[in-house]
Amino acid sequence: MREFQGKAVGWRTEDGLVELVLDRAPCNEVGSVTLGEFEQFVSALKELEGEAHALIIRSARAEGFCAGADLRELYRESQRLDPKQRLSGVRDFLERIHGVMNALDQSPLTTIAAVQGIAFGGGFELALTCDLIIADKTARFCFPELRLGLIPGFGGIPRLQRDVGNAVVRDLLLTGRSMNAAKAQSVGLVSQVTAEGEAVRVARRTAAQVGKFDRATRIAAKHFAKPIPHEALRREIDVFCKLFVRPAVEAGLGKFVASTDPLPYLP
């Protein structure tokens, strides 16, 4: 067994299964610390892929799977910079997080997101990199970015378009409404819905089933069924950066940061 525990992310391997565990209060927001540890994991993943057959991504937080980008950190850092530097900084952050997401998306391992509670914004996008999403009945999926004058920036739109119909994509994107686990399963986003607290157990059982099959065949099947929308992902970064420097976005982020609600992204 191999293990690593960082400030926001940990991982362990045992019996051909890798588990990536998110654990940063309040709800696994992705800021500079988490991103750095994600990059460490991606570097380690190249070696882990040779000895494992599946990867589970899960949360250790009762609040949920992941609330997305750390908008408070993003706002504070952007306020220290002039507009040109601000744009350069956000593009660098997006290109780094896209590097992580693309590595997870195209990994030869069978990847499973075990989701409970909220999977909002970047957390939803992280789940969408996985081959399978297994959600307990408390799970909720949402793209709230339009409330801030932005679009999802971690690759969510192209990956959601790959997986479900355009009516679902537009509804989630343009309304900002959340979708519960039952609805997500009915539209083909979630493969299994479990009882509360059971998503990780079912994900481990599913990973064990995956391990019964020939490795080369499993990898070929995944790559055939799951193309990576590279061009659309690159365009998403450009659109996000163009929107980010607008005054409306600065005002929206400022309002978000000023909120005293510990979970201000909830609808």
N, C-alpha and C positions, 0 to 999 in steps of 0.2 A: 504494500500500500504506500502511496505517495501523497503528501499533503502540503498545502501552502495556506497561510492565513494572513491576509493583509488588513488594512484599516477598513476597507469597504467590501472586499471580495475575497473569497477563499475557494479552494478547490481540493478535491481528493480523488484518488483513483483506487479502485478495488474490483477484482474479478471482471476486468474488461469494461468497466463502467467508470466514466468521468462525471463528477458532479461539480458544477460551478454554482457557488452559493453566494447570493447577494445579501449583505448585512450592513447597512448604513442607515442610521436614524435620520429622518423619521420614516421614509419609505423608499430607500435605495435610489435617491436622486443621483443622476450621473453628472458629476463635476470633474474637476481636474484629477482628484485623487482616484476616483473610481475609474476614470478613463486610463490613467497610468497603469492601474492594476489589471484592467481588461487587456491592455497591450502586453503586459507580462504574461498573462494567461495565453494569449494568442501565440506568443513566442514559444511557450512551453507546449502548446497544443500540437505543434509540428512533430514533436517527439512522442507525445501521448497517442497520437493517431496511429502509430505503428503497433501499439500494444492494447488498444481498446476497440470496442465496436459501437459504443453509444455514448452520448453526452446528454446529461440532464441539466437544465438551467432552472434554478429554483430560488426562492427567497426564504431567509430565516426570520423575516419581519412579519409580525401579526397584522400590520397595517395593509400589507398587500405585496404584490410581485415587484412592481417598480412604477414610480410616479413620473419617470421621464427625466429630462434634463434638469440640472440644478439651476433654476432660473435666477435665484438670488445671487449666486456666484457669477453667473453670466452677466447680470446687470451691473454688479459692483465692478467687475473687471472692465466692462465696456465703458463705464463712466470715467475711468482713469485715462482713457485714450482719446486721441482726436479721431474724427470720422474715418480717415484713411486707415489708421492703425486699427480702429475698431473693426472695420471690414476685413482686414487682413487676419486679425485674431480670430474672428468667428469662422472664417473660411478654413483656417488651420485646424480649429477644433473639429469642424464638420468632416474635413478630410481624414483626420485621425479616427474619429468614431466610425466613419464609413469603412475605413480599413479594418476595424474590429468586426463590424457587422458583416462585411463581405467575407472575411475569414470564417466566421461562424456559418454563414449561409452556404458556402461552398465546401465546407469540411467533408471529408469522406465518411466521417462518423454519422450515424443516424442521430439526429439532434431532437430533443424533446423539451419543450417548455412546460413546466409544472406550475400552473398559475392559480393563485388564490387572491381574493381581494382585487385591488385596482391594478390594472395594466394600462396606464394612461400615457399618451404622448410617446416619448422615447422608450418607455417600458413596453408599450404595445409593439413598437417597432422592433425591440429586442426579441419579443416572442415570435414575431413574423419571420425572423431569420431561421427559425427552427422548422424541421420537417413535420413535426407533429406538435400540436398544442393540446395538452390535457388540462382541463380546468375544473376546479371544484365549483359547487353551485353558487359560491359567493363572488366568483370572478366577474369583473366588469371591464370592458374594453372601450377606449375613448380616444379621439383625437381632439383635444381642446385648444389646439394652437391658434385657430382663427380668432379666438377671443383676444389674443395678443397681437393680432395683425400679421401672423406668420402662418406658414404651412409646416407640417411635419418635416424634420430635417435629417433624421437618422436613417432614411431609406424606406420609410413606411408606405408612401403612396405607390411606388412601383411594385413593392412586394405584395401589398394588399391587392393591387390590380392583377397580379399573377395568380392569386389564390381564390378570389371571389369575383362575382359579377360587378359591373360598373355601377349599378343602382345602389349596391351596398357601400361601395367605395365613396360615392358622392354623398350618400346620407351621412355616413360617419364623418367625412371631411367637412361638409358644408354646414351641418347642424351643430356639431360639437356634442351631440347626444351620446350617452354611453349605451353599450349593448351588453346584456347579461349573458351568462354562459349558455343558457338554453337557446336563446336567439342566435348566438354565435355558432352553435352546433347546427342549427337548422339551415344556416346559409353556407355551411361548409368551411367555416373558419376554424372551428374546434373539432377535433376528432373524437374526444370522449369527454363526458361530463361526469364528475364523481360527487359523492357526498362531501360535505364540508370537512376539510382537513385530510382528504384522502388522495389528493392529486399526486403527491410525491410517491406514495405507495404504488399507485396504479402506473405511474411513469416508470418506476423501477421494474415492475412486472412486465411492462411493454418492452423495456430495454432488454430484459432477459429473453423475451421471445425473438427479438431482432437478432440476438447473438447466436441463434440456432442455424442461421443461414450462411451460405458461402460468402466470404468477404468480398471477393471481386465482383460477384453477381450483384450483391447488395449495393456496392458503390456505383456500378454501371446503371442499375435501376434508378438510383437517386439522381444521378446527373442527367439521365434522360428525362425524368419526370419534373425536374426542378431547375430550369434555366435561370441564370442570373441576369437581371435586366440592367446591364452595365451602363448603357447609354442613358436610360431614363434616370438612373441613380446620379450620374454626373450632372444632368440637367436640374435635378432637384436641388443640388448644392447651389447652383447658379441662381435659381429662383429664390431660395431662402436668403441668400446674401443680398440680393437686390431689395427684398422686402425689409431686411433687418435694419437697414440704415434710415428707414422712414421715421419721421417724428411720431407717428401714431404707434409704432412699435416701442419706442423709448417710453412713451406715456403709458402704454399698456404694461410694460415690464415694471415701471416705477410704481404703478398701482398695485401690482402683484406683490412686489417686495414690501410695500408699506402695510400690507395686510397682517394682522396679528393672528389670523387663523393658522394653526399649525399645519393644516392640510388645505391651503387655499385653492388648489386645483380641483377640488370636488365641486360638481355642479350644484 
